[in-house]
Amino acid sequence: MNITQLSNTFEVRRLNAEDVDLIYTLSIENEIFYQYHPPFVTKESILKDMAALPPGKTLEDKFYLGFFDGEILTAVMDLILGYPTEDTGFIGLFMMNSNYQNQGIGSRIIQECAAHLHGSGYRKIRLGVDQGNPQSNAFWKKNGFTVIDEGEYIVMELAL
């Protein structure tokens, strides 16, 4: 997959250990997320997330991505291709820079990603939302995701 085509608006590239300070700065501004998804972020937890994989997946399937407006990290996305089924893209994390929130920018990123995934043969996007997180629930519902299962997390899906 050509990740640079996931957005027409932002420069997209894989994030790595050298980007931990940028990711940490973006993450600590999103306190509501960590109220529902403890513990609070650390640089060590970011490094662990960068390497975390679901069963049966390899690092070739995982794209820990940054969306950049020039030098500014506007969003982070953990995207796993072919999970839990081959025609599904799984978003393990999507977090916006607080200065870019409530402007429709996150929705634009999701729409652009969805269009590229669809064009690459994927048929749906799946993700999990923390129970009770009103900000996350509202964002994903606004972007066309529907609840398909509820348990420890609310599992949501978007048909492409």
C-alpha positions as CSV (number, residue, x, y, z in Angstrom):
1,M,0.0,0.0,0.0
2,N,1.2,3.5,-0.9
3,I,0.6,5.2,2.4
4,T,1.3,8.7,0.9
5,Q,-2.1,8.3,-0.9
6,L,-4.0,8.0,2.4
7,S,-4.5,11.7,2.4
8,N,-4.8,14.4,-0.3
9,T,-4.5,17.1,2.5
10,F,-1.6,16.0,4.6
11,E,1.8,14.4,4.2
12,V,1.6,10.9,5.5
13,R,4.6,8.8,6.7
14,R,5.3,6.0,9.0
15,L,6.3,7.0,12.5
16,N,9.2,5.5,14.4
17,A,11.1,5.7,17.7
18,E,12.6,9.0,16.6
19,D,9.1,10.5,16.5
20,V,8.2,9.6,20.1
21,D,8.5,13.1,21.4
22,L,6.1,14.4,18.7
23,I,3.6,11.7,19.4
24,Y,3.9,12.2,23.2
25,T,3.2,15.9,22.8
26,L,0.1,15.3,20.7
27,S,-1.1,12.5,23.1
28,I,-0.8,14.4,26.4
29,E,-3.2,17.1,25.1
30,N,-6.0,14.4,24.7
31,E,-6.8,14.0,28.3
32,I,-10.4,12.8,27.7
33,F,-9.2,9.8,25.8
34,Y,-7.1,8.7,28.7
35,Q,-9.9,9.2,31.2
36,Y,-11.6,6.3,29.4
37,H,-8.5,4.4,28.3
38,P,-6.1,4.4,31.2
39,P,-3.2,4.5,32.0
40,F,-2.1,7.9,30.9
41,V,0.3,7.9,28.0
42,T,4.1,7.6,28.5
43,K,6.9,7.5,25.9
44,E,7.4,3.8,26.8
45,S,3.7,3.0,26.1
46,I,4.0,4.7,22.7
47,L,7.0,2.5,21.8
48,K,5.0,-0.6,22.9
49,D,2.0,0.5,20.8
50,M,4.2,1.0,17.8
51,A,5.2,-2.7,18.0
52,A,1.8,-4.2,19.2
53,L,0.2,-6.6,16.8
54,P,-3.1,-8.6,16.9
55,P,-2.9,-12.4,16.5
56,G,-1.7,-13.6,13.1
57,K,-0.4,-10.2,11.9
58,T,3.2,-9.0,11.3
59,L,4.8,-5.6,11.2
60,E,4.4,-5.7,7.4
61,D,0.6,-5.4,8.0
62,K,1.0,-2.5,10.5
63,F,1.2,1.1,9.7
64,Y,1.8,3.5,12.6
65,L,1.2,6.7,10.7
66,G,1.6,10.4,11.1
67,F,-0.3,13.0,9.2
68,F,1.7,16.2,8.9
69,D,0.8,19.8,8.1
70,G,4.4,20.9,7.2
71,E,6.4,20.1,10.4
72,I,3.3,19.8,12.6
73,L,2.0,16.3,13.5
74,T,-1.8,16.8,13.1
75,A,-2.9,13.2,13.6
76,V,-1.6,9.7,14.5
77,M,-3.2,6.5,13.2
78,D,-2.4,2.9,13.9
79,L,-3.7,1.0,10.9
80,I,-3.5,-2.8,10.5
81,L,-4.4,-4.2,7.1
82,G,-6.2,-7.5,6.7
83,Y,-7.5,-7.7,10.3
84,P,-9.7,-9.3,11.5
85,T,-10.5,-10.4,7.9
86,E,-8.5,-10.0,4.7
87,D,-10.9,-7.3,3.4
88,T,-10.8,-5.2,6.5
89,G,-8.5,-2.3,7.7
90,F,-8.4,-2.0,11.5
91,I,-7.8,1.3,13.1
92,G,-6.2,0.6,16.5
93,L,-5.7,4.3,17.3
94,F,-6.7,7.6,15.8
95,M,-5.8,10.7,17.7
96,M,-5.8,14.4,16.6
97,N,-3.6,17.3,17.6
98,S,-5.8,19.3,19.9
99,N,-5.2,22.5,17.8
100,Y,-6.8,20.7,14.8
101,Q,-9.8,19.3,16.5
102,N,-13.4,20.5,15.9
103,Q,-12.7,21.8,12.4
104,G,-13.7,18.8,10.4
105,I,-10.0,17.9,9.8
106,G,-10.2,14.5,11.5
107,S,-13.3,13.6,9.5
108,R,-11.5,14.6,6.3
109,I,-8.6,12.3,7.1
110,I,-10.9,9.4,7.8
111,Q,-12.8,10.0,4.6
112,E,-9.6,10.2,2.6
113,C,-8.3,7.0,4.2
114,A,-11.5,5.2,3.6
115,A,-11.5,6.2,-0.1
116,H,-7.9,4.9,-0.5
117,L,-8.6,1.7,1.3
118,H,-11.7,1.1,-0.8
119,G,-9.6,1.7,-4.0
120,S,-7.1,-0.8,-2.7
121,G,-9.7,-3.5,-2.4
122,Y,-10.7,-3.3,1.2
123,R,-14.4,-3.5,2.0
124,K,-14.6,-2.2,5.5
125,I,-12.9,-0.4,8.3
126,R,-13.2,-1.7,11.9
127,L,-12.2,-0.2,15.2
128,G,-12.9,-0.4,18.9
129,V,-14.1,2.5,21.1
130,D,-13.9,2.7,24.8
131,Q,-17.2,2.3,26.6
132,G,-18.6,5.6,27.7
133,N,-16.2,7.9,25.8
134,P,-18.7,10.5,24.4
135,Q,-16.1,12.3,22.2
136,S,-14.9,9.1,20.4
137,N,-18.4,7.7,20.0
138,A,-19.7,10.9,18.5
139,F,-16.8,11.3,16.1
140,W,-17.0,7.8,14.7
141,K,-20.8,7.8,14.4
142,K,-20.6,11.2,12.6
143,N,-18.2,9.5,10.2
144,G,-20.6,6.7,9.3
145,F,-19.4,4.0,11.6
146,T,-22.0,1.7,13.2
147,V,-21.9,-0.4,16.3
148,I,-21.6,-4.1,15.5
149,D,-20.7,-5.5,18.9
150,E,-20.5,-4.3,22.5
151,G,-18.3,-5.8,25.3
152,E,-15.3,-4.4,26.9
153,Y,-15.1,-2.1,23.9
154,I,-17.7,-0.9,21.4
155,V,-16.8,-2.5,18.1
156,M,-17.7,-0.2,15.2
157,E,-17.4,-0.7,11.4
158,L,-17.7,1.3,8.2
159,A,-18.7,-0.5,5.0
160,L,-16.6,0.9,2.1
